[in-house]
Amino acid sequence: MIAEALPGAEVEVVDETGGGDHLRAIVRAPQFRGRTRIDQHRMVRAAVQSKMDDGSIHALSITASPS
Amino acid sequence: MAANPELKRKVEELLAENRVLLFMKGTPEMPRCGFSMRVVGVLEQLGVEYGAVDVLPILDPLREVTGEIADWRTFPQLYVKGDLVGGCDIVEEMFESGELAELLEVEQPGGVQAPAPPEPSDPHQSPPLQLG
């Protein structure tokens, strides 16, 4: 979902608890260049918002950096 | 569901009154989520005074308010001088890089360390926000 929203991004998603609902997304994307960390995180969250809203993701940790 | 205007006004007041404001799950003495606990740990290591608000009693209405104010709906949330810095990830990244100490105008503690267990020295606990 993240890769679709951010074309050209390198995305890795790690399941932190094995239960599928505490995830860490590691994202390097050209779209992040020049943006504050909070904006980078907002972009990642927006890509998966539907899964946060329906509860399938309980917690999402994000490591974002410009590529 | 639009944000409750009374709650939003109270949040804006708290942001104006507290240079550093943390919305967290639980309290600094007793955090109720790992991410909140880690942010408290960072703030304690930096030795800054901060306001702490326990979001658990008002979770859903408060998500609407912070969604409108800062386009962010999950907690913890750290605000400095009225602006959202971020949640646990951002706070920890900025702590390790020294940016957070700079933003808060304090000295970076010597050596990068894993967050220590919270031992509140002088936590400023805001009274719980009430609706209505």
N, CA and C atoms of all chains as a GROMACS GRO file, in nm:
protein
  597
    1MET      N    1   0.086  -0.121   0.000
    1MET     CA    2   0.000   0.000   0.000
    1MET      C    3   0.088   0.124   0.000
    2ILE      N    4   0.197   0.115   0.077
    2ILE     CA    5   0.286   0.231   0.085
    2ILE      C    6   0.356   0.252  -0.048
    3ALA      N    7   0.399   0.141  -0.110
    3ALA     CA    8   0.471   0.153  -0.238
    3ALA      C    9   0.381   0.213  -0.345
    4GLU      N   10   0.251   0.184  -0.337
    4GLU     CA   11   0.158   0.242  -0.436
    4GLU      C   12   0.145   0.391  -0.418
    5ALA      N   13   0.137   0.433  -0.291
    5ALA     CA   14   0.116   0.575  -0.263
    5ALA      C   15   0.242   0.656  -0.288
    6LEU      N   16   0.358   0.591  -0.279
    6LEU     CA   17   0.485   0.661  -0.294
    6LEU      C   18   0.569   0.590  -0.400
    7PRO      N   19   0.543   0.617  -0.525
    7PRO     CA   20   0.617   0.549  -0.631
    7PRO      C   21   0.766   0.576  -0.619
    8GLY      N   22   0.845   0.470  -0.636
    8GLY     CA   23   0.990   0.489  -0.626
    8GLY      C   24   1.043   0.467  -0.485
    9ALA      N   25   0.953   0.440  -0.391
    9ALA     CA   26   0.999   0.422  -0.253
    9ALA      C   27   1.049   0.280  -0.231
   10GLU      N   28   1.148   0.268  -0.142
   10GLU     CA   29   1.188   0.136  -0.093
   10GLU      C   30   1.114   0.117   0.038
   11VAL      N   31   1.042   0.008   0.048
   11VAL     CA   32   0.959  -0.014   0.166
   11VAL      C   33   0.987  -0.149   0.224
   12GLU      N   34   1.006  -0.153   0.356
   12GLU     CA   35   1.014  -0.281   0.425
   12GLU      C   36   0.919  -0.275   0.542
   13VAL      N   37   0.837  -0.376   0.556
   13VAL     CA   38   0.743  -0.379   0.670
   13VAL      C   39   0.777  -0.499   0.757
   14VAL      N   40   0.793  -0.471   0.884
   14VAL     CA   41   0.830  -0.575   0.979
   14VAL      C   42   0.716  -0.593   1.079
   15ASP      N   43   0.681  -0.716   1.104
   15ASP     CA   44   0.579  -0.746   1.205
   15ASP      C   45   0.649  -0.754   1.339
   16GLU      N   46   0.623  -0.658   1.426
   16GLU     CA   47   0.702  -0.652   1.549
   16GLU      C   48   0.662  -0.753   1.655
   17THR      N   49   0.541  -0.803   1.650
   17THR     CA   50   0.499  -0.896   1.755
   17THR      C   51   0.460  -1.033   1.701
   18GLY      N   52   0.457  -1.047   1.572
   18GLY     CA   53   0.413  -1.175   1.515
   18GLY      C   54   0.262  -1.185   1.505
   19GLY      N   55   0.193  -1.085   1.556
   19GLY     CA   56   0.047  -1.090   1.555
   19GLY      C   57  -0.016  -1.015   1.440
   20GLY      N   58   0.069  -0.948   1.362
   20GLY     CA   59   0.017  -0.880   1.243
   20GLY      C   60  -0.039  -0.742   1.267
   21ASP      N   61  -0.044  -0.697   1.392
   21ASP     CA   62  -0.106  -0.567   1.414
   21ASP      C   63  -0.013  -0.461   1.473
   22HIS      N   64   0.110  -0.498   1.506
   22HIS     CA   65   0.211  -0.400   1.548
   22HIS      C   66   0.318  -0.403   1.440
   23LEU      N   67   0.315  -0.306   1.355
   23LEU     CA   68   0.406  -0.310   1.240
   23LEU      C   69   0.508  -0.198   1.246
   24ARG      N   70   0.624  -0.223   1.184
   24ARG     CA   71   0.721  -0.117   1.163
   24ARG      C   72   0.740  -0.105   1.012
   25ALA      N   73   0.723   0.016   0.962
   25ALA     CA   74   0.746   0.041   0.820
   25ALA      C   75   0.875   0.120   0.807
   26ILE      N   76   0.966   0.065   0.726
   26ILE     CA   77   1.094   0.134   0.701
   26ILE      C   78   1.086   0.183   0.557
   27VAL      N   79   1.083   0.312   0.539
   27VAL     CA   80   1.054   0.367   0.407
   27VAL      C   81   1.160   0.469   0.366
   28ARG      N   82   1.219   0.446   0.248
   28ARG     CA   83   1.308   0.549   0.190
   28ARG      C   84   1.242   0.593   0.060
   29ALA      N   85   1.214   0.721   0.050
   29ALA     CA   86   1.141   0.765  -0.068
   29ALA      C   87   1.191   0.900  -0.116
   30PRO      N   88   1.196   0.918  -0.248
   30PRO     CA   89   1.237   1.049  -0.300
   30PRO      C   90   1.139   1.159  -0.260
   31GLN      N   91   1.012   1.120  -0.239
   31GLN     CA   92   0.912   1.220  -0.203
   31GLN      C   93   0.940   1.283  -0.067
   32PHE      N   94   1.030   1.220   0.012
   32PHE     CA   95   1.057   1.272   0.145
   32PHE      C   96   1.160   1.384   0.147
   33ARG      N   97   1.227   1.404   0.034
   33ARG     CA   98   1.335   1.504   0.034
   33ARG      C   99   1.280   1.640   0.071
   34GLY      N  100   1.349   1.706   0.164
   34GLY     CA  101   1.311   1.842   0.199
   34GLY      C  102   1.190   1.852   0.291
   35ARG      N  103   1.138   1.737   0.334
   35ARG     CA  104   1.020   1.743   0.421
   35ARG      C  105   1.058   1.713   0.565
   36THR      N  106   0.984   1.773   0.657
   36THR     CA  107   1.009   1.744   0.798
   36THR      C  108   0.973   1.599   0.827
   37ARG      N  109   1.031   1.547   0.936
   37ARG     CA  110   1.002   1.408   0.973
   37ARG      C  111   0.852   1.386   0.989
   38ILE      N  112   0.785   1.482   1.054
   38ILE     CA  113   0.643   1.461   1.081
   38ILE      C  114   0.566   1.455   0.948
   39ASP      N  115   0.607   1.534   0.850
   39ASP     CA  116   0.540   1.527   0.720
   39ASP      C  117   0.567   1.393   0.652
   40GLN      N  118   0.691   1.344   0.664
   40GLN     CA  119   0.722   1.213   0.605
   40GLN      C  120   0.633   1.106   0.670
   41HIS      N  121   0.620   1.115   0.802
   41HIS     CA  122   0.537   1.016   0.872
   41HIS      C  123   0.391   1.030   0.831
   42ARG      N  124   0.344   1.153   0.813
   42ARG     CA  125   0.205   1.173   0.772
   42ARG      C  126   0.181   1.106   0.637
   43MET      N  127   0.279   1.115   0.545
   43MET     CA  128   0.262   1.056   0.413
   43MET      C  129   0.253   0.905   0.424
   44VAL      N  130   0.334   0.845   0.509
   44VAL     CA  131   0.328   0.700   0.526
   44VAL      C  132   0.195   0.660   0.588
   45ARG      N  133   0.154   0.732   0.690
   45ARG     CA  134   0.028   0.700   0.756
   45ARG      C  135  -0.090   0.713   0.662
   46ALA      N  136  -0.088   0.817   0.579
   46ALA     CA  137  -0.200   0.838   0.487
   46ALA      C  138  -0.215   0.718   0.394
   47ALA      N  139  -0.101   0.656   0.357
   47ALA     CA  140  -0.105   0.542   0.266
   47ALA      C  141  -0.174   0.422   0.330
   48VAL      N  142  -0.168   0.409   0.461
   48VAL     CA  143  -0.227   0.290   0.526
   48VAL      C  144  -0.342   0.327   0.617
   49GLN      N  145  -0.396   0.449   0.601
   49GLN     CA  146  -0.499   0.496   0.695
   49GLN      C  147  -0.618   0.403   0.704
   50SER      N  148  -0.659   0.344   0.593
   50SER     CA  149  -0.778   0.259   0.597
   50SER      C  150  -0.755   0.140   0.691
   51LYS      N  151  -0.633   0.088   0.694
   51LYS     CA  152  -0.605  -0.026   0.783
   51LYS      C  153  -0.593   0.017   0.928
   52MET      N  154  -0.557   0.143   0.951
   52MET     CA  155  -0.553   0.190   1.089
   52MET      C  156  -0.697   0.215   1.136
   53ASP      N  157  -0.778   0.269   1.045
   53ASP     CA  158  -0.916   0.300   1.082
   53ASP      C  159  -0.996   0.174   1.111
   54ASP      N  160  -0.972   0.067   1.035
   54ASP     CA  161  -1.054  -0.053   1.059
   54ASP      C  162  -0.993  -0.142   1.166
   55GLY      N  163  -0.883  -0.097   1.225
   55GLY     CA  164  -0.827  -0.170   1.339
   55GLY      C  165  -0.734  -0.283   1.302
   56SER      N  166  -0.714  -0.310   1.173
   56SER     CA  167  -0.627  -0.423   1.141
   56SER      C  168  -0.482  -0.392   1.173
   57ILE      N  169  -0.447  -0.263   1.173
   57ILE     CA  170  -0.316  -0.224   1.229
   57ILE      C  171  -0.343  -0.149   1.359
   58HIS      N  172  -0.289  -0.201   1.468
   58HIS     CA  173  -0.309  -0.136   1.598
   58HIS      C  174  -0.202  -0.031   1.622
   59ALA      N  175  -0.081  -0.062   1.583
   59ALA     CA  176   0.029   0.032   1.607
   59ALA      C  177   0.124   0.027   1.488
   60LEU      N  178   0.164   0.145   1.443
   60LEU     CA  179   0.256   0.152   1.330
   60LEU      C  180   0.375   0.239   1.368
   61SER      N  181   0.492   0.178   1.372
   61SER     CA  182   0.614   0.255   1.392
   61SER      C  183   0.672   0.285   1.255
   62ILE      N  184   0.730   0.402   1.242
   62ILE     CA  185   0.778   0.442   1.110
   62ILE      C  186   0.922   0.488   1.119
   63THR      N  187   1.004   0.438   1.029
   63THR     CA  188   1.140   0.491   1.013
   63THR      C  189   1.145   0.543   0.870
   64ALA      N  190   1.153   0.673   0.853
   64ALA     CA  191   1.145   0.731   0.720
   64ALA      C  192   1.270   0.810   0.691
   65SER      N  193   1.319   0.801   0.568
   65SER     CA  194   1.431   0.886   0.529
   65SER      C  195   1.424   0.914   0.380
   66PRO      N  196   1.475   1.029   0.339
   66PRO     CA  197   1.472   1.061   0.198
   66PRO      C  198   1.569   0.972   0.122
   67SER      N  199   1.534   0.938   0.000
   67SER     CA  200   1.628   0.860  -0.081
   67SER      C  201   1.684   0.947  -0.194
   68MET      N  202  -1.730   1.255   1.248
   68MET     CA  203  -1.751   1.321   1.378
   68MET      C  204  -1.658   1.441   1.388
   69ALA      N  205  -1.713   1.559   1.397
   69ALA     CA  206  -1.630   1.679   1.407
   69ALA      C  207  -1.574   1.687   1.548
   70ALA      N  208  -1.466   1.762   1.562
   70ALA     CA  209  -1.404   1.773   1.694
   70ALA      C  210  -1.494   1.852   1.788
   71ASN      N  211  -1.500   1.809   1.913
   71ASN     CA  212  -1.574   1.879   2.016
   71ASN      C  213  -1.510   2.017   2.038
   72PRO      N  214  -1.585   2.125   2.014
   72PRO     CA  215  -1.522   2.259   2.018
   72PRO      C  216  -1.468   2.295   2.157
   73GLU      N  217  -1.536   2.248   2.262
   73GLU     CA  218  -1.491   2.280   2.397
   73GLU      C  219  -1.358   2.210   2.425
   74LEU      N  220  -1.350   2.084   2.384
   74LEU     CA  221  -1.227   2.009   2.405
   74LEU      C  222  -1.113   2.070   2.323
   75LYS      N  223  -1.145   2.110   2.200
   75LYS     CA  224  -1.043   2.170   2.114
   75LYS      C  225  -0.991   2.300   2.177
   76ARG      N  226  -1.082   2.377   2.234
   76ARG     CA  227  -1.040   2.503   2.296
   76ARG      C  228  -0.947   2.474   2.414
   77LYS      N  229  -0.981   2.372   2.493
   77LYS     CA  230  -0.897   2.337   2.608
   77LYS      C  231  -0.760   2.289   2.563
   78VAL      N  232  -0.757   2.212   2.454
   78VAL     CA  233  -0.627   2.164   2.403
   78VAL      C  234  -0.543   2.283   2.357
   79GLU      N  235  -0.607   2.376   2.286
   79GLU     CA  236  -0.533   2.494   2.238
   79GLU      C  237  -0.479   2.576   2.355
   80GLU      N  238  -0.557   2.582   2.463
   80GLU     CA  239  -0.511   2.651   2.584
   80GLU      C  240  -0.387   2.582   2.640
   81LEU      N  241  -0.394   2.450   2.653
   81LEU     CA  242  -0.280   2.374   2.706
   81LEU      C  243  -0.157   2.393   2.619
   82LEU      N  244  -0.175   2.398   2.488
   82LEU     CA  245  -0.061   2.416   2.398
   82LEU      C  246   0.001   2.554   2.417
   83ALA      N  247  -0.084   2.653   2.445
   83ALA     CA  248  -0.031   2.788   2.466
   83ALA      C  249   0.039   2.800   2.601
   84GLU      N  250  -0.008   2.724   2.700
   84GLU     CA  251   0.046   2.736   2.836
   84GLU      C  252   0.169   2.652   2.862
   85ASN      N  253   0.191   2.549   2.783
   85ASN     CA  254   0.302   2.457   2.808
   85ASN      C  255   0.400   2.459   2.693
   86ARG      N  256   0.522   2.499   2.720
   86ARG     CA  257   0.625   2.501   2.616
   86ARG      C  258   0.647   2.360   2.560
   87VAL      N  259   0.641   2.264   2.651
   87VAL     CA  260   0.654   2.124   2.609
   87VAL      C  261   0.531   2.051   2.661
   88LEU      N  262   0.455   1.990   2.570
   88LEU     CA  263   0.331   1.923   2.610
   88LEU      C  264   0.328   1.783   2.552
   89LEU      N  265   0.306   1.686   2.638
   89LEU     CA  266   0.301   1.546   2.594
   89LEU      C  267   0.162   1.489   2.615
   90PHE      N  268   0.100   1.445   2.506
   90PHE     CA  269  -0.023   1.366   2.516
   90PHE      C  270   0.020   1.220   2.518
   91MET      N  271  -0.015   1.151   2.626
   91MET     CA  272   0.032   1.013   2.640
   91MET      C  273  -0.076   0.923   2.696
   92LYS      N  274  -0.052   0.793   2.684
   92LYS     CA  275  -0.145   0.696   2.743
   92LYS      C  276  -0.095   0.665   2.883
   93GLY      N  277  -0.174   0.707   2.980
   93GLY     CA  278  -0.129   0.692   3.118
   93GLY      C  279  -0.061   0.819   3.166
   94THR      N  280   0.019   0.805   3.271
   94THR     CA  281   0.087   0.921   3.330
   94THR      C  282   0.237   0.895   3.331
   95PRO      N  283   0.319   1.001   3.350
   95PRO     CA  284   0.463   0.976   3.356
   95PRO      C  285   0.502   0.876   3.465
   96GLU      N  286   0.428   0.876   3.576
   96GLU     CA  287   0.459   0.780   3.682
   96GLU      C  288   0.415   0.641   3.644
   97MET      N  289   0.309   0.632   3.566
   97MET     CA  290   0.256   0.502   3.528
   97MET      C  291   0.209   0.504   3.382
   98PRO      N  292   0.305   0.495   3.289
   98PRO     CA  293   0.264   0.492   3.148
   98PRO      C  294   0.189   0.362   3.119
   99ARG      N  295   0.093   0.372   3.028
   99ARG     CA  296   0.014   0.254   2.995
   99ARG      C  297   0.040   0.204   2.854
  100CYS      N  298   0.147   0.249   2.794
  100CYS     CA  299   0.182   0.199   2.661
  100CYS      C  300   0.332   0.214   2.646
  101GLY      N  301   0.393   0.119   2.575
  101GLY     CA  302   0.538   0.120   2.558
  101GLY      C  303   0.590   0.244   2.490
  102PHE      N  304   0.517   0.291   2.390
  102PHE     CA  305   0.563   0.409   2.316
  102PHE      C  306   0.559   0.533   2.405
  103SER      N  307   0.451   0.546   2.481
  103SER     CA  308   0.442   0.659   2.573
  103SER      C  309   0.554   0.654   2.676
  104MET      N  310   0.582   0.534   2.726
  104MET     CA  311   0.687   0.519   2.826
  104MET      C  312   0.822   0.564   2.769
  105ARG      N  313   0.847   0.531   2.644
  105ARG     CA  314   0.976   0.568   2.583
  105ARG      C  315   0.989   0.718   2.566
  106VAL      N  316   0.880   0.785   2.531
  106VAL     CA  317   0.888   0.931   2.517
  106VAL      C  318   0.914   0.995   2.653
  107VAL      N  319   0.846   0.946   2.756
  107VAL     CA  320   0.872   0.997   2.891
  107VAL      C  321   1.019   0.977   2.927
  108GLY      N  322   1.071   0.859   2.894
  108GLY     CA  323   1.212   0.831   2.922
  108GLY      C  324   1.305   0.932   2.858
  109VAL      N  325   1.278   0.968   2.734
  109VAL     CA  326   1.361   1.066   2.663
  109VAL      C  327   1.352   1.202   2.731
  110LEU      N  328   1.232   1.246   2.763
  110LEU     CA  329   1.214   1.377   2.827
  110LEU      C  330   1.283   1.381   2.963
  111GLU      N  331   1.276   1.270   3.036
  111GLU     CA  332   1.342   1.264   3.167
  111GLU      C  333   1.493   1.273   3.150
  112GLN      N  334   1.546   1.207   3.049
  112GLN     CA  335   1.692   1.214   3.026
  112GLN      C  336   1.736   1.354   2.991
  113LEU      N  337   1.651   1.428   2.920
  113LEU     CA  338   1.685   1.565   2.884
  113LEU      C  339   1.661   1.662   2.999
  114GLY      N  340   1.585   1.615   3.098
  114GLY     CA  341   1.563   1.697   3.217
  114GLY      C  342   1.475   1.818   3.194
  115VAL      N  343   1.386   1.812   3.095
  115VAL     CA  344   1.300   1.928   3.069
  115VAL      C  345   1.170   1.918   3.148
  116GLU      N  346   1.114   2.035   3.177
  116GLU     CA  347   0.984   2.040   3.240
  116GLU      C  348   0.880   2.023   3.129
  117TYR      N  349   0.777   1.946   3.154
  117TYR     CA  350   0.676   1.929   3.052
  117TYR      C  351   0.540   1.905   3.114
  118GLY      N  352   0.438   1.941   3.038
  118GLY     CA  353   0.301   1.909   3.079
  118GLY      C  354   0.266   1.773   3.023
  119ALA      N  355   0.196   1.693   3.101
  119ALA     CA  356   0.157   1.559   3.056
  119ALA      C  357   0.006   1.546   3.066
  120VAL      N  358  -0.055   1.499   2.960
  120VAL     CA  359  -0.200   1.477   2.959
  120VAL      C  360  -0.226   1.330   2.931
  121ASP      N  361  -0.302   1.266   3.019
  121ASP     CA  362  -0.341   1.126   2.998
  121ASP      C  363  -0.458   1.124   2.900
  122VAL      N  364  -0.439   1.066   2.784
  122VAL     CA  365  -0.544   1.068   2.681
  122VAL      C  366  -0.647   0.960   2.699
  123LEU      N  367  -0.617   0.859   2.782
  123LEU     CA  368  -0.706   0.742   2.786
  123LEU      C  369  -0.852   0.774   2.821
  124PRO      N  370  -0.880   0.865   2.915
  124PRO     CA  371  -1.022   0.891   2.946
  124PRO      C  372  -1.100   0.958   2.832
  125ILE      N  373  -1.028   1.018   2.737
  125ILE     CA  374  -1.097   1.097   2.633
  125ILE      C  375  -1.044   1.062   2.494
  126LEU      N  376  -1.008   0.935   2.476
  126LEU     CA  377  -0.929   0.896   2.359
  126LEU      C  378  -0.992   0.934   2.225
  127ASP      N  379  -1.115   0.888   2.200
  127ASP     CA  380  -1.173   0.913   2.068
  127ASP      C  381  -1.199   1.061   2.040
  128PRO      N  382  -1.261   1.135   2.135
  128PRO     CA  383  -1.279   1.278   2.109
  128PRO      C  384  -1.146   1.350   2.088
  129LEU      N  385  -1.044   1.309   2.162
  129LEU     CA  386  -0.916   1.378   2.149
  129LEU      C  387  -0.850   1.349   2.014
  130ARG      N  388  -0.869   1.230   1.960
  130ARG     CA  389  -0.815   1.199   1.827
  130ARG      C  390  -0.873   1.296   1.724
  131GLU      N  391  -1.003   1.326   1.738
  131GLU     CA  392  -1.065   1.420   1.644
  131GLU      C  393  -1.002   1.558   1.657
  132VAL      N  394  -0.976   1.599   1.780
  132VAL     CA  395  -0.919   1.732   1.803
  132VAL      C  396  -0.778   1.741   1.747
  133THR      N  397  -0.692   1.646   1.780
  133THR     CA  398  -0.554   1.653   1.729
  133THR      C  399  -0.552   1.629   1.578
  134GLY      N  400  -0.649   1.552   1.530
  134GLY     CA  401  -0.661   1.535   1.385
  134GLY      C  402  -0.683   1.669   1.317
  135GLU      N  403  -0.765   1.755   1.378
  135GLU     CA  404  -0.790   1.887   1.320
  135GLU      C  405  -0.674   1.982   1.342
  136ILE      N  406  -0.616   1.977   1.462
  136ILE     CA  407  -0.508   2.074   1.493
  136ILE      C  408  -0.380   2.038   1.420
  137ALA      N  409  -0.343   1.909   1.418
  137ALA     CA  410  -0.210   1.871   1.368
  137ALA      C  411  -0.213   1.759   1.266
  138ASP      N  412  -0.333   1.719   1.223
  138ASP     CA  413  -0.344   1.611   1.124
  138ASP      C  414  -0.272   1.485   1.174
  139TRP      N  415  -0.294   1.455   1.301
  139TRP     CA  416  -0.228   1.336   1.360
  139TRP      C  417  -0.321   1.281   1.466
  140ARG      N  418  -0.347   1.149   1.462
  140ARG     CA  419  -0.450   1.093   1.549
  140ARG      C  420  -0.404   0.986   1.646
  141THR      N  421  -0.275   0.954   1.646
  141THR     CA  422  -0.232   0.849   1.738
  141THR      C  423  -0.147   0.910   1.849
  142PHE      N  424  -0.136   0.836   1.958
  142PHE     CA  425  -0.062   0.887   2.074
  142PHE      C  426   0.046   0.788   2.110
  143PRO      N  427   0.159   0.833   2.166
  143PRO     CA  428   0.184   0.966   2.222
  143PRO      C  429   0.209   1.073   2.115
  144GLN      N  430   0.190   1.199   2.154
  144GLN     CA  431   0.222   1.313   2.069
  144GLN      C  432   0.297   1.415   2.153
  145LEU      N  433   0.413   1.456   2.103
  145LEU     CA  434   0.490   1.558   2.173
  145LEU      C  435   0.481   1.689   2.098
  146TYR      N  436   0.436   1.794   2.167
  146TYR     CA  437   0.430   1.928   2.109
  146TYR      C  438   0.535   2.015   2.177
  147VAL      N  439   0.608   2.092   2.098
  147VAL     CA  440   0.702   2.188   2.155
  147VAL      C  441   0.667   2.326   2.097
  148LYS      N  442   0.648   2.421   2.184
  148LYS     CA  443   0.607   2.558   2.147
  148LYS      C  444   0.487   2.555   2.052
  149GLY      N  445   0.391   2.469   2.085
  149GLY     CA  446   0.266   2.466   2.011
  149GLY      C  447   0.268   2.386   1.881
  150ASP      N  448   0.385   2.335   1.842
  150ASP     CA  449   0.391   2.257   1.717
  150ASP      C  450   0.411   2.110   1.746
  151LEU      N  451   0.345   2.024   1.668
  151LEU     CA  452   0.363   1.881   1.685
  151LEU      C  453   0.501   1.840   1.635
  152VAL      N  454   0.578   1.779   1.724
  152VAL     CA  455   0.709   1.725   1.685
  152VAL      C  456   0.689   1.586   1.629
  153GLY      N  457   0.610   1.506   1.699
  153GLY     CA  458   0.581   1.372   1.649
  153GLY      C  459   0.553   1.275   1.761
  154GLY      N  460   0.549   1.147   1.723
  154GLY     CA  461   0.529   1.041   1.820
  154GLY      C  462   0.662   0.983   1.862
  155CYS      N  463   0.656   0.861   1.914
  155CYS     CA  464   0.774   0.798   1.973
  155CYS      C  465   0.891   0.788   1.875
  156ASP      N  466   0.863   0.744   1.751
  156ASP     CA  467   0.974   0.725   1.654
  156ASP      C  468   1.052   0.852   1.634
  157ILE      N  469   0.979   0.959   1.605
  157ILE     CA  470   1.044   1.086   1.573
  157ILE      C  471   1.118   1.139   1.696
  158VAL      N  472   1.054   1.129   1.812
  158VAL     CA  473   1.118   1.179   1.934
  158VAL      C  474   1.249   1.105   1.958
  159GLU      N  475   1.248   0.972   1.942
  159GLU     CA  476   1.372   0.896   1.966
  159GLU      C  477   1.479   0.929   1.863
  160GLU      N  478   1.439   0.941   1.735
  160GLU     CA  479   1.537   0.975   1.631
  160GLU      C  480   1.600   1.110   1.659
  161MET      N  481   1.516   1.207   1.694
  161MET     CA  482   1.567   1.343   1.718
  161MET      C  483   1.650   1.348   1.846
  162PHE      N  484   1.615   1.264   1.943
  162PHE     CA  485   1.695   1.259   2.066
  162PHE      C  486   1.835   1.207   2.034
  163GLU      N  487   1.841   1.098   1.959
  163GLU     CA  488   1.971   1.038   1.928
  163GLU      C  489   2.058   1.129   1.844
  164SER      N  490   1.995   1.209   1.757
  164SER     CA  491   2.074   1.295   1.668
  164SER      C  492   2.113   1.426   1.736
  165GLY      N  493   2.054   1.454   1.852
  165GLY     CA  494   2.083   1.580   1.921
  165GLY      C  495   1.986   1.692   1.883
  166GLU      N  496   1.900   1.665   1.783
  166GLU     CA  497   1.808   1.771   1.739
  166GLU      C  498   1.707   1.807   1.846
  167LEU      N  499   1.666   1.708   1.924
  167LEU     CA  500   1.564   1.736   2.024
  167LEU      C  501   1.619   1.825   2.136
  168ALA      N  502   1.741   1.794   2.179
  168ALA     CA  503   1.803   1.878   2.282
  168ALA      C  504   1.814   2.021   2.232
  169GLU      N  505   1.851   2.034   2.104
  169GLU     CA  506   1.864   2.168   2.045
  169GLU      C  507   1.730   2.239   2.042
  170LEU      N  508   1.626   2.167   2.002
  170LEU     CA  509   1.492   2.226   1.993
  170LEU      C  510   1.445   2.271   2.131
  171LEU      N  511   1.477   2.191   2.232
  171LEU     CA  512   1.432   2.220   2.367
  171LEU      C  513   1.527   2.313   2.441
  172GLU      N  514   1.637   2.346   2.375
  172GLU     CA  515   1.737   2.437   2.433
  172GLU      C  516   1.794   2.384   2.563
  173VAL      N  517   1.826   2.254   2.561
  173VAL     CA  518   1.893   2.193   2.676
  173VAL      C  519   2.019   2.124   2.626
  174GLU      N  520   2.100   2.081   2.722
  174GLU     CA  521   2.222   2.011   2.682
  174GLU      C  522   2.192   1.867   2.646
  175GLN      N  523   2.256   1.821   2.544
  175GLN     CA  524   2.243   1.680   2.508
  175GLN      C  525   2.315   1.597   2.614
  176PRO      N  526   2.248   1.502   2.677
  176PRO     CA  527   2.316   1.420   2.778
  176PRO      C  528   2.434   1.346   2.716
  177GLY      N  529   2.543   1.332   2.792
  177GLY     CA  530   2.663   1.271   2.738
  177GLY      C  531   2.641   1.126   2.698
  178GLY      N  532   2.678   1.092   2.577
  178GLY     CA  533   2.664   0.953   2.533
  178GLY      C  534   2.522   0.919   2.498
  179VAL      N  535   2.503   0.843   2.391
  179VAL     CA  536   2.367   0.804   2.354
  179VAL      C  537   2.331   0.681   2.434
  180GLN      N  538   2.219   0.685   2.502
  180GLN     CA  539   2.183   0.568   2.581
  180GLN      C  540   2.041   0.525   2.548
  181ALA      N  541   2.013   0.401   2.571
  181ALA     CA  542   1.875   0.354   2.559
  181ALA      C  543   1.793   0.425   2.666
  182PRO      N  544   1.666   0.456   2.637
  182PRO     CA  545   1.587   0.529   2.735
  182PRO      C  546   1.587   0.460   2.870
  183ALA      N  547   1.619   0.537   2.974
  183ALA     CA  548   1.619   0.481   3.109
  183ALA      C  549   1.475   0.464   3.156
  184PRO      N  550   1.450   0.374   3.252
  184PRO     CA  551   1.314   0.364   3.306
  184PRO      C  552   1.275   0.498   3.365
  185PRO      N  553   1.151   0.543   3.344
  185PRO     CA  554   1.113   0.677   3.387
  185PRO      C  555   1.125   0.693   3.538
  186GLU      N  556   1.198   0.794   3.583
  186GLU     CA  557   1.200   0.829   3.725
  186GLU      C  558   1.166   0.976   3.733
  187PRO      N  559   1.041   1.009   3.735
  187PRO     CA  560   1.003   1.150   3.724
  187PRO      C  561   1.068   1.235   3.834
  188SER      N  562   1.139   1.339   3.793
  188SER     CA  563   1.200   1.427   3.892
  188SER      C  564   1.100   1.537   3.928
  189ASP      N  565   1.049   1.602   3.826
  189ASP     CA  566   0.950   1.705   3.856
  189ASP      C  567   0.847   1.709   3.743
  190PRO      N  568   0.773   1.601   3.724
  190PRO     CA  569   0.679   1.602   3.612
  190PRO      C  570   0.564   1.696   3.645
  191HIS      N  571   0.528   1.775   3.548
  191HIS     CA  572   0.419   1.868   3.567
  191HIS      C  573   0.294   1.800   3.512
  192GLN      N  574   0.211   1.751   3.597
  192GLN     CA  575   0.095   1.674   3.553
  192GLN      C  576  -0.024   1.768   3.538
  193SER      N  577  -0.073   1.782   3.415
  193SER     CA  578  -0.192   1.864   3.396
  193SER      C  579  -0.312   1.791   3.455
  194PRO      N  580  -0.410   1.866   3.501
  194PRO     CA  581  -0.531   1.798   3.548
  194PRO      C  582  -0.598   1.729   3.430
  195PRO      N  583  -0.667   1.619   3.456
  195PRO     CA  584  -0.730   1.548   3.344
  195PRO      C  585  -0.829   1.638   3.273
  196LEU      N  586  -0.829   1.631   3.139
  196LEU     CA  587  -0.924   1.710   3.064
  196LEU      C  588  -1.062   1.651   3.080
  197GLN      N  589  -1.160   1.738   3.099
  197GLN     CA  590  -1.296   1.689   3.114
  197GLN      C  591  -1.380   1.740   2.998
  198LEU      N  592  -1.473   1.660   2.953
  198LEU     CA  593  -1.562   1.704   2.847
  198LEU      C  594  -1.684   1.769   2.909
  199GLY      N  595  -1.740   1.865   2.840
  199GLY     CA  596  -1.868   1.921   2.883
  199GLY      C  597  -1.859   2.019   2.996
   0.00000   0.00000   0.00000
